[in-house]
Amino acid sequence: MSVLLDRITINPKICHGKPIIRNKRYPVELILDLLSAGSTHGEILADYPALEEEDILACLAYATKLSRVVST
């Protein structure tokens, strides 16, 4: 999972510091929104040719990591 997460970057100069894919102007939230709306990986890749399958998987891995709740 850590290799996938390396694809997610945060740069205050791009997209107001939101998590993005490989320092490009593709916010993680965009990909997650598309997936939750029912878009397939193939459709996303066709619409955004600069993205790779691993980028989509990285967004899902990032969301999984953020959703983990630590009990005290």
CHARMM internal coordinates of N, CA and C (Angstrom, degrees):
IC EDIT
DIST 1 N 1 CA 1.4530
DIST 1 CA 1 C 1.5125
ANGL 1 N 1 CA 1 C 111.27
DIST 1 C 2 N 1.3339
ANGL 1 CA 1 C 2 N 118.29
DIHE 1 N 1 CA 1 C 2 N -34.23
DIST 2 N 2 CA 1.4617
ANGL 1 C 2 N 2 CA 120.19
DIHE 1 CA 1 C 2 N 2 CA -176.10
DIST 2 CA 2 C 1.5244
ANGL 2 N 2 CA 2 C 111.82
DIHE 1 C 2 N 2 CA 2 C -63.38
DIST 2 C 3 N 1.3368
ANGL 2 CA 2 C 3 N 117.97
DIHE 2 N 2 CA 2 C 3 N -33.14
DIST 3 N 3 CA 1.4607
ANGL 2 C 3 N 3 CA 119.86
DIHE 2 CA 2 C 3 N 3 CA 177.75
DIST 3 CA 3 C 1.5270
ANGL 3 N 3 CA 3 C 109.66
DIHE 2 C 3 N 3 CA 3 C -64.93
DIST 3 C 4 N 1.3184
ANGL 3 CA 3 C 4 N 116.72
DIHE 3 N 3 CA 3 C 4 N -41.50
DIST 4 N 4 CA 1.4603
ANGL 3 C 4 N 4 CA 119.76
DIHE 3 CA 3 C 4 N 4 CA 176.26
DIST 4 CA 4 C 1.5229
ANGL 4 N 4 CA 4 C 111.00
DIHE 3 C 4 N 4 CA 4 C -62.66
DIST 4 C 5 N 1.3064
ANGL 4 CA 4 C 5 N 116.80
DIHE 4 N 4 CA 4 C 5 N -42.73
DIST 5 N 5 CA 1.4577
ANGL 4 C 5 N 5 CA 119.93
DIHE 4 CA 4 C 5 N 5 CA -177.73
DIST 5 CA 5 C 1.5255
ANGL 5 N 5 CA 5 C 112.08
DIHE 4 C 5 N 5 CA 5 C -66.21
DIST 5 C 6 N 1.3216
ANGL 5 CA 5 C 6 N 117.65
DIHE 5 N 5 CA 5 C 6 N -21.07
DIST 6 N 6 CA 1.4613
ANGL 5 C 6 N 6 CA 120.35
DIHE 5 CA 5 C 6 N 6 CA 175.49
DIST 6 CA 6 C 1.5255
ANGL 6 N 6 CA 6 C 111.69
DIHE 5 C 6 N 6 CA 6 C -64.62
DIST 6 C 7 N 1.3095
ANGL 6 CA 6 C 7 N 117.16
DIHE 6 N 6 CA 6 C 7 N -18.85
DIST 7 N 7 CA 1.4654
ANGL 6 C 7 N 7 CA 121.48
DIHE 6 CA 6 C 7 N 7 CA 178.77
DIST 7 CA 7 C 1.5362
ANGL 7 N 7 CA 7 C 111.51
DIHE 6 C 7 N 7 CA 7 C -76.88
DIST 7 C 8 N 1.3041
ANGL 7 CA 7 C 8 N 116.97
DIHE 7 N 7 CA 7 C 8 N -17.82
DIST 8 N 8 CA 1.4604
ANGL 7 C 8 N 8 CA 121.23
DIHE 7 CA 7 C 8 N 8 CA -179.44
DIST 8 CA 8 C 1.5289
ANGL 8 N 8 CA 8 C 108.18
DIHE 7 C 8 N 8 CA 8 C -92.62
DIST 8 C 9 N 1.3275
ANGL 8 CA 8 C 9 N 115.04
DIHE 8 N 8 CA 8 C 9 N 125.01
DIST 9 N 9 CA 1.4601
ANGL 8 C 9 N 9 CA 119.96
DIHE 8 CA 8 C 9 N 9 CA -178.41
DIST 9 CA 9 C 1.5266
ANGL 9 N 9 CA 9 C 109.70
DIHE 8 C 9 N 9 CA 9 C -126.34
DIST 9 C 10 N 1.3073
ANGL 9 CA 9 C 10 N 114.27
DIHE 9 N 9 CA 9 C 10 N 160.10
DIST 10 N 10 CA 1.4615
ANGL 9 C 10 N 10 CA 121.33
DIHE 9 CA 9 C 10 N 10 CA 174.99
DIST 10 CA 10 C 1.5138
ANGL 10 N 10 CA 10 C 106.47
DIHE 9 C 10 N 10 CA 10 C -129.47
DIST 10 C 11 N 1.3241
ANGL 10 CA 10 C 11 N 115.32
DIHE 10 N 10 CA 10 C 11 N 119.96
DIST 11 N 11 CA 1.4475
ANGL 10 C 11 N 11 CA 122.21
DIHE 10 CA 10 C 11 N 11 CA -179.05
DIST 11 CA 11 C 1.5239
ANGL 11 N 11 CA 11 C 107.43
DIHE 10 C 11 N 11 CA 11 C -132.55
DIST 11 C 12 N 1.3356
ANGL 11 CA 11 C 12 N 117.65
DIHE 11 N 11 CA 11 C 12 N 115.61
DIST 12 N 12 CA 1.4591
ANGL 11 C 12 N 12 CA 119.79
DIHE 11 CA 11 C 12 N 12 CA -177.07
DIST 12 CA 12 C 1.5301
ANGL 12 N 12 CA 12 C 113.68
DIHE 11 C 12 N 12 CA 12 C -59.23
DIST 12 C 13 N 1.3197
ANGL 12 CA 12 C 13 N 117.65
DIHE 12 N 12 CA 12 C 13 N -16.84
DIST 13 N 13 CA 1.4652
ANGL 12 C 13 N 13 CA 121.07
DIHE 12 CA 12 C 13 N 13 CA -179.21
DIST 13 CA 13 C 1.5261
ANGL 13 N 13 CA 13 C 112.75
DIHE 12 C 13 N 13 CA 13 C -90.51
DIST 13 C 14 N 1.3261
ANGL 13 CA 13 C 14 N 117.05
DIHE 13 N 13 CA 13 C 14 N -6.41
DIST 14 N 14 CA 1.4693
ANGL 13 C 14 N 14 CA 121.02
DIHE 13 CA 13 C 14 N 14 CA -179.19
DIST 14 CA 14 C 1.5236
ANGL 14 N 14 CA 14 C 109.03
DIHE 13 C 14 N 14 CA 14 C -123.66
DIST 14 C 15 N 1.3210
ANGL 14 CA 14 C 15 N 115.86
DIHE 14 N 14 CA 14 C 15 N 126.21
DIST 15 N 15 CA 1.4764
ANGL 14 C 15 N 15 CA 122.63
DIHE 14 CA 14 C 15 N 15 CA 176.87
DIST 15 CA 15 C 1.5327
ANGL 15 N 15 CA 15 C 112.05
DIHE 14 C 15 N 15 CA 15 C 54.17
DIST 15 C 16 N 1.3070
ANGL 15 CA 15 C 16 N 116.60
DIHE 15 N 15 CA 15 C 16 N 37.90
DIST 16 N 16 CA 1.4722
ANGL 15 C 16 N 16 CA 122.28
DIHE 15 CA 15 C 16 N 16 CA 176.10
DIST 16 CA 16 C 1.5242
ANGL 16 N 16 CA 16 C 113.30
DIHE 15 C 16 N 16 CA 16 C 57.15
DIST 16 C 17 N 1.3178
ANGL 16 CA 16 C 17 N 117.02
DIHE 16 N 16 CA 16 C 17 N 30.06
DIST 17 N 17 CA 1.4569
ANGL 16 C 17 N 17 CA 120.60
DIHE 16 CA 16 C 17 N 17 CA 176.69
DIST 17 CA 17 C 1.5164
ANGL 17 N 17 CA 17 C 114.98
DIHE 16 C 17 N 17 CA 17 C 81.17
DIST 17 C 18 N 1.3239
ANGL 17 CA 17 C 18 N 117.66
DIHE 17 N 17 CA 17 C 18 N 10.03
DIST 18 N 18 CA 1.4685
ANGL 17 C 18 N 18 CA 119.88
DIHE 17 CA 17 C 18 N 18 CA 176.80
DIST 18 CA 18 C 1.5239
ANGL 18 N 18 CA 18 C 108.99
DIHE 17 C 18 N 18 CA 18 C -72.25
DIST 18 C 19 N 1.3291
ANGL 18 CA 18 C 19 N 117.59
DIHE 18 N 18 CA 18 C 19 N 155.15
DIST 19 N 19 CA 1.4636
ANGL 18 C 19 N 19 CA 120.02
DIHE 18 CA 18 C 19 N 19 CA 175.24
DIST 19 CA 19 C 1.5279
ANGL 19 N 19 CA 19 C 109.84
DIHE 18 C 19 N 19 CA 19 C -61.68
DIST 19 C 20 N 1.3272
ANGL 19 CA 19 C 20 N 115.45
DIHE 19 N 19 CA 19 C 20 N 131.06
DIST 20 N 20 CA 1.4614
ANGL 19 C 20 N 20 CA 121.49
DIHE 19 CA 19 C 20 N 20 CA -177.46
DIST 20 CA 20 C 1.5320
ANGL 20 N 20 CA 20 C 109.73
DIHE 19 C 20 N 20 CA 20 C -131.54
DIST 20 C 21 N 1.3054
ANGL 20 CA 20 C 21 N 115.38
DIHE 20 N 20 CA 20 C 21 N 170.52
DIST 21 N 21 CA 1.4630
ANGL 20 C 21 N 21 CA 121.14
DIHE 20 CA 20 C 21 N 21 CA -178.63
DIST 21 CA 21 C 1.5261
ANGL 21 N 21 CA 21 C 109.69
DIHE 20 C 21 N 21 CA 21 C -96.19
DIST 21 C 22 N 1.3180
ANGL 21 CA 21 C 22 N 115.73
DIHE 21 N 21 CA 21 C 22 N 121.70
DIST 22 N 22 CA 1.4605
ANGL 21 C 22 N 22 CA 124.24
DIHE 21 CA 21 C 22 N 22 CA 174.38
DIST 22 CA 22 C 1.5313
ANGL 22 N 22 CA 22 C 113.75
DIHE 21 C 22 N 22 CA 22 C 46.43
DIST 22 C 23 N 1.3027
ANGL 22 CA 22 C 23 N 116.65
DIHE 22 N 22 CA 22 C 23 N 41.90
DIST 23 N 23 CA 1.4655
ANGL 22 C 23 N 23 CA 122.80
DIHE 22 CA 22 C 23 N 23 CA 176.44
DIST 23 CA 23 C 1.5255
ANGL 23 N 23 CA 23 C 112.50
DIHE 22 C 23 N 23 CA 23 C 60.99
DIST 23 C 24 N 1.3323
ANGL 23 CA 23 C 24 N 116.44
DIHE 23 N 23 CA 23 C 24 N 23.80
DIST 24 N 24 CA 1.4619
ANGL 23 C 24 N 24 CA 122.06
DIHE 23 CA 23 C 24 N 24 CA 176.40
DIST 24 CA 24 C 1.5229
ANGL 24 N 24 CA 24 C 107.81
DIHE 23 C 24 N 24 CA 24 C -104.22
DIST 24 C 25 N 1.2749
ANGL 24 CA 24 C 25 N 116.64
DIHE 24 N 24 CA 24 C 25 N 172.27
DIST 25 N 25 CA 1.4667
ANGL 24 C 25 N 25 CA 120.94
DIHE 24 CA 24 C 25 N 25 CA -177.99
DIST 25 CA 25 C 1.5320
ANGL 25 N 25 CA 25 C 112.68
DIHE 24 C 25 N 25 CA 25 C -86.69
DIST 25 C 26 N 1.3089
ANGL 25 CA 25 C 26 N 115.47
DIHE 25 N 25 CA 25 C 26 N 47.28
DIST 26 N 26 CA 1.4654
ANGL 25 C 26 N 26 CA 121.98
DIHE 25 CA 25 C 26 N 26 CA 176.15
DIST 26 CA 26 C 1.5258
ANGL 26 N 26 CA 26 C 108.04
DIHE 25 C 26 N 26 CA 26 C -119.50
DIST 26 C 27 N 1.3303
ANGL 26 CA 26 C 27 N 117.63
DIHE 26 N 26 CA 26 C 27 N 96.96
DIST 27 N 27 CA 1.4676
ANGL 26 C 27 N 27 CA 119.20
DIHE 26 CA 26 C 27 N 27 CA 179.63
DIST 27 CA 27 C 1.5237
ANGL 27 N 27 CA 27 C 112.01
DIHE 26 C 27 N 27 CA 27 C -65.72
DIST 27 C 28 N 1.3058
ANGL 27 CA 27 C 28 N 115.61
DIHE 27 N 27 CA 27 C 28 N 143.85
DIST 28 N 28 CA 1.4675
ANGL 27 C 28 N 28 CA 121.36
DIHE 27 CA 27 C 28 N 28 CA 175.97
DIST 28 CA 28 C 1.5229
ANGL 28 N 28 CA 28 C 109.83
DIHE 27 C 28 N 28 CA 28 C -55.03
DIST 28 C 29 N 1.3128
ANGL 28 CA 28 C 29 N 116.91
DIHE 28 N 28 CA 28 C 29 N -40.30
DIST 29 N 29 CA 1.4634
ANGL 28 C 29 N 29 CA 119.80
DIHE 28 CA 28 C 29 N 29 CA -177.32
DIST 29 CA 29 C 1.5297
ANGL 29 N 29 CA 29 C 111.90
DIHE 28 C 29 N 29 CA 29 C -62.12
DIST 29 C 30 N 1.3335
ANGL 29 CA 29 C 30 N 118.39
DIHE 29 N 29 CA 29 C 30 N -31.14
DIST 30 N 30 CA 1.4659
ANGL 29 C 30 N 30 CA 121.00
DIHE 29 CA 29 C 30 N 30 CA 176.88
DIST 30 CA 30 C 1.5191
ANGL 30 N 30 CA 30 C 110.47
DIHE 29 C 30 N 30 CA 30 C -61.60
DIST 30 C 31 N 1.3153
ANGL 30 CA 30 C 31 N 116.38
DIHE 30 N 30 CA 30 C 31 N -47.95
DIST 31 N 31 CA 1.4651
ANGL 30 C 31 N 31 CA 120.31
DIHE 30 CA 30 C 31 N 31 CA -178.68
DIST 31 CA 31 C 1.5215
ANGL 31 N 31 CA 31 C 110.31
DIHE 30 C 31 N 31 CA 31 C -65.49
DIST 31 C 32 N 1.3178
ANGL 31 CA 31 C 32 N 117.20
DIHE 31 N 31 CA 31 C 32 N -42.16
DIST 32 N 32 CA 1.4658
ANGL 31 C 32 N 32 CA 119.93
DIHE 31 CA 31 C 32 N 32 CA 178.86
DIST 32 CA 32 C 1.5282
ANGL 32 N 32 CA 32 C 110.98
DIHE 31 C 32 N 32 CA 32 C -64.71
DIST 32 C 33 N 1.3262
ANGL 32 CA 32 C 33 N 117.73
DIHE 32 N 32 CA 32 C 33 N -38.77
DIST 33 N 33 CA 1.4678
ANGL 32 C 33 N 33 CA 121.03
DIHE 32 CA 32 C 33 N 33 CA 176.58
DIST 33 CA 33 C 1.5271
ANGL 33 N 33 CA 33 C 110.80
DIHE 32 C 33 N 33 CA 33 C -62.33
DIST 33 C 34 N 1.3297
ANGL 33 CA 33 C 34 N 116.14
DIHE 33 N 33 CA 33 C 34 N -43.93
DIST 34 N 34 CA 1.4637
ANGL 33 C 34 N 34 CA 119.54
DIHE 33 CA 33 C 34 N 34 CA 179.35
DIST 34 CA 34 C 1.5267
ANGL 34 N 34 CA 34 C 111.49
DIHE 33 C 34 N 34 CA 34 C -62.70
DIST 34 C 35 N 1.3259
ANGL 34 CA 34 C 35 N 116.28
DIHE 34 N 34 CA 34 C 35 N -43.53
DIST 35 N 35 CA 1.4651
ANGL 34 C 35 N 35 CA 119.93
DIHE 34 CA 34 C 35 N 35 CA 178.74
DIST 35 CA 35 C 1.5261
ANGL 35 N 35 CA 35 C 111.22
DIHE 34 C 35 N 35 CA 35 C -63.68
DIST 35 C 36 N 1.3260
ANGL 35 CA 35 C 36 N 116.46
DIHE 35 N 35 CA 35 C 36 N -42.76
DIST 36 N 36 CA 1.4732
ANGL 35 C 36 N 36 CA 118.77
DIHE 35 CA 35 C 36 N 36 CA -178.00
DIST 36 CA 36 C 1.5279
ANGL 36 N 36 CA 36 C 111.69
DIHE 35 C 36 N 36 CA 36 C -70.57
DIST 36 C 37 N 1.3318
ANGL 36 CA 36 C 37 N 117.00
DIHE 36 N 36 CA 36 C 37 N -20.74
DIST 37 N 37 CA 1.4669
ANGL 36 C 37 N 37 CA 120.82
DIHE 36 CA 36 C 37 N 37 CA 176.51
DIST 37 CA 37 C 1.5251
ANGL 37 N 37 CA 37 C 111.75
DIHE 36 C 37 N 37 CA 37 C -84.63
DIST 37 C 38 N 1.3405
ANGL 37 CA 37 C 38 N 116.76
DIHE 37 N 37 CA 37 C 38 N -3.27
DIST 38 N 38 CA 1.4500
ANGL 37 C 38 N 38 CA 120.23
DIHE 37 CA 37 C 38 N 38 CA 175.68
DIST 38 CA 38 C 1.5174
ANGL 38 N 38 CA 38 C 115.54
DIHE 37 C 38 N 38 CA 38 C 104.49
DIST 38 C 39 N 1.3227
ANGL 38 CA 38 C 39 N 117.52
DIHE 38 N 38 CA 38 C 39 N 2.15
DIST 39 N 39 CA 1.4674
ANGL 38 C 39 N 39 CA 119.40
DIHE 38 CA 38 C 39 N 39 CA 177.21
DIST 39 CA 39 C 1.5235
ANGL 39 N 39 CA 39 C 109.86
DIHE 38 C 39 N 39 CA 39 C -65.88
DIST 39 C 40 N 1.3141
ANGL 39 CA 39 C 40 N 115.86
DIHE 39 N 39 CA 39 C 40 N 142.25
DIST 40 N 40 CA 1.4573
ANGL 39 C 40 N 40 CA 120.14
DIHE 39 CA 39 C 40 N 40 CA 176.92
DIST 40 CA 40 C 1.5261
ANGL 40 N 40 CA 40 C 109.05
DIHE 39 C 40 N 40 CA 40 C -87.72
DIST 40 C 41 N 1.3084
ANGL 40 CA 40 C 41 N 115.38
DIHE 40 N 40 CA 40 C 41 N 165.16
DIST 41 N 41 CA 1.4664
ANGL 40 C 41 N 41 CA 119.60
DIHE 40 CA 40 C 41 N 41 CA 176.58
DIST 41 CA 41 C 1.5332
ANGL 41 N 41 CA 41 C 109.12
DIHE 40 C 41 N 41 CA 41 C -58.36
DIST 41 C 42 N 1.3058
ANGL 41 CA 41 C 42 N 116.58
DIHE 41 N 41 CA 41 C 42 N -43.34
DIST 42 N 42 CA 1.4603
ANGL 41 C 42 N 42 CA 121.30
DIHE 41 CA 41 C 42 N 42 CA -179.50
DIST 42 CA 42 C 1.5213
ANGL 42 N 42 CA 42 C 112.77
DIHE 41 C 42 N 42 CA 42 C -60.16
DIST 42 C 43 N 1.3216
ANGL 42 CA 42 C 43 N 116.49
DIHE 42 N 42 CA 42 C 43 N -41.65
DIST 43 N 43 CA 1.4632
ANGL 42 C 43 N 43 CA 120.55
DIHE 42 CA 42 C 43 N 43 CA 178.78
DIST 43 CA 43 C 1.5289
ANGL 43 N 43 CA 43 C 111.07
DIHE 42 C 43 N 43 CA 43 C -64.99
DIST 43 C 44 N 1.3166
ANGL 43 CA 43 C 44 N 116.17
DIHE 43 N 43 CA 43 C 44 N -42.32
DIST 44 N 44 CA 1.4673
ANGL 43 C 44 N 44 CA 120.21
DIHE 43 CA 43 C 44 N 44 CA 179.61
DIST 44 CA 44 C 1.5244
ANGL 44 N 44 CA 44 C 109.88
DIHE 43 C 44 N 44 CA 44 C -63.73
DIST 44 C 45 N 1.3167
ANGL 44 CA 44 C 45 N 116.71
DIHE 44 N 44 CA 44 C 45 N -45.19
DIST 45 N 45 CA 1.4597
ANGL 44 C 45 N 45 CA 120.74
DIHE 44 CA 44 C 45 N 45 CA -178.96
DIST 45 CA 45 C 1.5266
ANGL 45 N 45 CA 45 C 111.12
DIHE 44 C 45 N 45 CA 45 C -65.60
DIST 45 C 46 N 1.3117
ANGL 45 CA 45 C 46 N 117.75
DIHE 45 N 45 CA 45 C 46 N -33.64
DIST 46 N 46 CA 1.4646
ANGL 45 C 46 N 46 CA 121.02
DIHE 45 CA 45 C 46 N 46 CA 177.68
DIST 46 CA 46 C 1.5295
ANGL 46 N 46 CA 46 C 111.03
DIHE 45 C 46 N 46 CA 46 C -69.75
DIST 46 C 47 N 1.3360
ANGL 46 CA 46 C 47 N 115.90
DIHE 46 N 46 CA 46 C 47 N -38.39
DIST 47 N 47 CA 1.4661
ANGL 46 C 47 N 47 CA 120.27
DIHE 46 CA 46 C 47 N 47 CA -179.08
DIST 47 CA 47 C 1.5275
ANGL 47 N 47 CA 47 C 112.76
DIHE 46 C 47 N 47 CA 47 C -77.27
DIST 47 C 48 N 1.3293
ANGL 47 CA 47 C 48 N 116.84
DIHE 47 N 47 CA 47 C 48 N -26.40
DIST 48 N 48 CA 1.4671
ANGL 47 C 48 N 48 CA 122.25
DIHE 47 CA 47 C 48 N 48 CA -178.05
DIST 48 CA 48 C 1.5324
ANGL 48 N 48 CA 48 C 108.51
DIHE 47 C 48 N 48 CA 48 C -128.98
DIST 48 C 49 N 1.3312
ANGL 48 CA 48 C 49 N 117.21
DIHE 48 N 48 CA 48 C 49 N 79.54
DIST 49 N 49 CA 1.4673
ANGL 48 C 49 N 49 CA 120.83
DIHE 48 CA 48 C 49 N 49 CA -172.72
DIST 49 CA 49 C 1.5323
ANGL 49 N 49 CA 49 C 114.97
DIHE 48 C 49 N 49 CA 49 C -63.75
DIST 49 C 50 N 1.3255
ANGL 49 CA 49 C 50 N 118.20
DIHE 49 N 49 CA 49 C 50 N -16.05
DIST 50 N 50 CA 1.4736
ANGL 49 C 50 N 50 CA 120.16
DIHE 49 CA 49 C 50 N 50 CA 177.76
DIST 50 CA 50 C 1.5274
ANGL 50 N 50 CA 50 C 111.61
DIHE 49 C 50 N 50 CA 50 C -76.96
DIST 50 C 51 N 1.3326
ANGL 50 CA 50 C 51 N 116.82
DIHE 50 N 50 CA 50 C 51 N -12.58
DIST 51 N 51 CA 1.4573
ANGL 50 C 51 N 51 CA 120.59
DIHE 50 CA 50 C 51 N 51 CA -179.66
DIST 51 CA 51 C 1.5203
ANGL 51 N 51 CA 51 C 110.93
DIHE 50 C 51 N 51 CA 51 C -88.51
DIST 51 C 52 N 1.3194
ANGL 51 CA 51 C 52 N 114.90
DIHE 51 N 51 CA 51 C 52 N 158.59
DIST 52 N 52 CA 1.4611
ANGL 51 C 52 N 52 CA 122.82
DIHE 51 CA 51 C 52 N 52 CA 177.81
DIST 52 CA 52 C 1.5292
ANGL 52 N 52 CA 52 C 108.74
DIHE 51 C 52 N 52 CA 52 C -123.90
DIST 52 C 53 N 1.3181
ANGL 52 CA 52 C 53 N 115.62
DIHE 52 N 52 CA 52 C 53 N 159.94
DIST 53 N 53 CA 1.4692
ANGL 52 C 53 N 53 CA 121.09
DIHE 52 CA 52 C 53 N 53 CA 178.56
DIST 53 CA 53 C 1.5326
ANGL 53 N 53 CA 53 C 111.03
DIHE 52 C 53 N 53 CA 53 C -51.90
DIST 53 C 54 N 1.3216
ANGL 53 CA 53 C 54 N 116.63
DIHE 53 N 53 CA 53 C 54 N -41.04
DIST 54 N 54 CA 1.4666
ANGL 53 C 54 N 54 CA 121.11
DIHE 53 CA 53 C 54 N 54 CA -179.15
DIST 54 CA 54 C 1.5312
ANGL 54 N 54 CA 54 C 111.74
DIHE 53 C 54 N 54 CA 54 C -63.20
DIST 54 C 55 N 1.3282
ANGL 54 CA 54 C 55 N 118.04
DIHE 54 N 54 CA 54 C 55 N -27.28
DIST 55 N 55 CA 1.4664
ANGL 54 C 55 N 55 CA 121.11
DIHE 54 CA 54 C 55 N 55 CA 177.07
DIST 55 CA 55 C 1.5287
ANGL 55 N 55 CA 55 C 110.84
DIHE 54 C 55 N 55 CA 55 C -66.59
DIST 55 C 56 N 1.3181
ANGL 55 CA 55 C 56 N 115.35
DIHE 55 N 55 CA 55 C 56 N -41.57
DIST 56 N 56 CA 1.4654
ANGL 55 C 56 N 56 CA 119.55
DIHE 55 CA 55 C 56 N 56 CA 178.19
DIST 56 CA 56 C 1.5268
ANGL 56 N 56 CA 56 C 109.74
DIHE 55 C 56 N 56 CA 56 C -65.38
DIST 56 C 57 N 1.3168
ANGL 56 CA 56 C 57 N 116.25
DIHE 56 N 56 CA 56 C 57 N -43.95
DIST 57 N 57 CA 1.4718
ANGL 56 C 57 N 57 CA 120.03
DIHE 56 CA 56 C 57 N 57 CA 178.54
DIST 57 CA 57 C 1.5348
ANGL 57 N 57 CA 57 C 110.29
DIHE 56 C 57 N 57 CA 57 C -63.40
DIST 57 C 58 N 1.3140
ANGL 57 CA 57 C 58 N 116.91
DIHE 57 N 57 CA 57 C 58 N -35.26
DIST 58 N 58 CA 1.4671
ANGL 57 C 58 N 58 CA 120.35
DIHE 57 CA 57 C 58 N 58 CA 178.13
DIST 58 CA 58 C 1.5259
ANGL 58 N 58 CA 58 C 111.14
DIHE 57 C 58 N 58 CA 58 C -65.19
DIST 58 C 59 N 1.3199
ANGL 58 CA 58 C 59 N 116.66
DIHE 58 N 58 CA 58 C 59 N -38.50
DIST 59 N 59 CA 1.4687
ANGL 58 C 59 N 59 CA 119.90
DIHE 58 CA 58 C 59 N 59 CA 177.41
DIST 59 CA 59 C 1.5229
ANGL 59 N 59 CA 59 C 110.84
DIHE 58 C 59 N 59 CA 59 C -63.37
DIST 59 C 60 N 1.3168
ANGL 59 CA 59 C 60 N 115.89
DIHE 59 N 59 CA 59 C 60 N -41.46
DIST 60 N 60 CA 1.4648
ANGL 59 C 60 N 60 CA 119.58
DIHE 59 CA 59 C 60 N 60 CA 178.09
DIST 60 CA 60 C 1.5246
ANGL 60 N 60 CA 60 C 111.43
DIHE 59 C 60 N 60 CA 60 C -66.64
DIST 60 C 61 N 1.3218
ANGL 60 CA 60 C 61 N 116.96
DIHE 60 N 60 CA 60 C 61 N -39.98
DIST 61 N 61 CA 1.4649
ANGL 60 C 61 N 61 CA 120.76
DIHE 60 CA 60 C 61 N 61 CA 177.64
DIST 61 CA 61 C 1.5274
ANGL 61 N 61 CA 61 C 110.47
DIHE 60 C 61 N 61 CA 61 C -64.21
DIST 61 C 62 N 1.3119
ANGL 61 CA 61 C 62 N 116.56
DIHE 61 N 61 CA 61 C 62 N -39.91
DIST 62 N 62 CA 1.4682
ANGL 61 C 62 N 62 CA 121.54
DIHE 61 CA 61 C 62 N 62 CA 178.78
DIST 62 CA 62 C 1.5309
ANGL 62 N 62 CA 62 C 110.04
DIHE 61 C 62 N 62 CA 62 C -63.20
DIST 62 C 63 N 1.3289
ANGL 62 CA 62 C 63 N 116.45
DIHE 62 N 62 CA 62 C 63 N -45.77
DIST 63 N 63 CA 1.4603
ANGL 62 C 63 N 63 CA 120.05
DIHE 62 CA 62 C 63 N 63 CA 178.84
DIST 63 CA 63 C 1.5232
ANGL 63 N 63 CA 63 C 111.52
DIHE 62 C 63 N 63 CA 63 C -63.05
DIST 63 C 64 N 1.3096
ANGL 63 CA 63 C 64 N 116.62
DIHE 63 N 63 CA 63 C 64 N -38.96
DIST 64 N 64 CA 1.4683
ANGL 63 C 64 N 64 CA 120.84
DIHE 63 CA 63 C 64 N 64 CA 177.53
DIST 64 CA 64 C 1.5147
ANGL 64 N 64 CA 64 C 110.33
DIHE 63 C 64 N 64 CA 64 C -61.65
DIST 64 C 65 N 1.3083
ANGL 64 CA 64 C 65 N 116.23
DIHE 64 N 64 CA 64 C 65 N -45.61
DIST 65 N 65 CA 1.4622
ANGL 64 C 65 N 65 CA 120.23
DIHE 64 CA 64 C 65 N 65 CA -179.93
DIST 65 CA 65 C 1.5295
ANGL 65 N 65 CA 65 C 111.17
DIHE 64 C 65 N 65 CA 65 C -61.58
DIST 65 C 66 N 1.3241
ANGL 65 CA 65 C 66 N 116.88
DIHE 65 N 65 CA 65 C 66 N -42.31
DIST 66 N 66 CA 1.4579
ANGL 65 C 66 N 66 CA 120.22
DIHE 65 CA 65 C 66 N 66 CA -179.50
DIST 66 CA 66 C 1.5304
ANGL 66 N 66 CA 66 C 112.47
DIHE 65 C 66 N 66 CA 66 C -68.35
DIST 66 C 67 N 1.3250
ANGL 66 CA 66 C 67 N 116.84
DIHE 66 N 66 CA 66 C 67 N -26.95
DIST 67 N 67 CA 1.4602
ANGL 66 C 67 N 67 CA 119.54
DIHE 66 CA 66 C 67 N 67 CA -176.29
DIST 67 CA 67 C 1.5243
ANGL 67 N 67 CA 67 C 113.57
DIHE 66 C 67 N 67 CA 67 C -81.84
DIST 67 C 68 N 1.3055
ANGL 67 CA 67 C 68 N 116.88
DIHE 67 N 67 CA 67 C 68 N -11.54
DIST 68 N 68 CA 1.4644
ANGL 67 C 68 N 68 CA 119.56
DIHE 67 CA 67 C 68 N 68 CA 179.72
DIST 68 CA 68 C 1.5271
ANGL 68 N 68 CA 68 C 110.10
DIHE 67 C 68 N 68 CA 68 C -69.06
DIST 68 C 69 N 1.3048
ANGL 68 CA 68 C 69 N 114.93
DIHE 68 N 68 CA 68 C 69 N 129.66
DIST 69 N 69 CA 1.4610
ANGL 68 C 69 N 69 CA 120.74
DIHE 68 CA 68 C 69 N 69 CA -179.80
DIST 69 CA 69 C 1.5145
ANGL 69 N 69 CA 69 C 108.66
DIHE 68 C 69 N 69 CA 69 C -106.20
DIST 69 C 70 N 1.3034
ANGL 69 CA 69 C 70 N 115.59
DIHE 69 N 69 CA 69 C 70 N 131.48
DIST 70 N 70 CA 1.4530
ANGL 69 C 70 N 70 CA 121.08
DIHE 69 CA 69 C 70 N 70 CA 179.20
DIST 70 CA 70 C 1.5279
ANGL 70 N 70 CA 70 C 108.34
DIHE 69 C 70 N 70 CA 70 C -95.64
DIST 70 C 71 N 1.3078
ANGL 70 CA 70 C 71 N 116.46
DIHE 70 N 70 CA 70 C 71 N 123.88
DIST 71 N 71 CA 1.4591
ANGL 70 C 71 N 71 CA 121.45
DIHE 70 CA 70 C 71 N 71 CA 177.46
DIST 71 CA 71 C 1.5283
ANGL 71 N 71 CA 71 C 109.25
DIHE 70 C 71 N 71 CA 71 C -84.95
DIST 71 C 72 N 1.3169
ANGL 71 CA 71 C 72 N 114.81
DIHE 71 N 71 CA 71 C 72 N 142.31
DIST 72 N 72 CA 1.4767
ANGL 71 C 72 N 72 CA 118.43
DIHE 71 CA 71 C 72 N 72 CA 177.30
DIST 72 CA 72 C 1.4931
ANGL 72 N 72 CA 72 C 110.94
DIHE 71 C 72 N 72 CA 72 C -108.09
END
COOR INIT
IC SEED 1 N 1 CA 1 C
IC BUILD
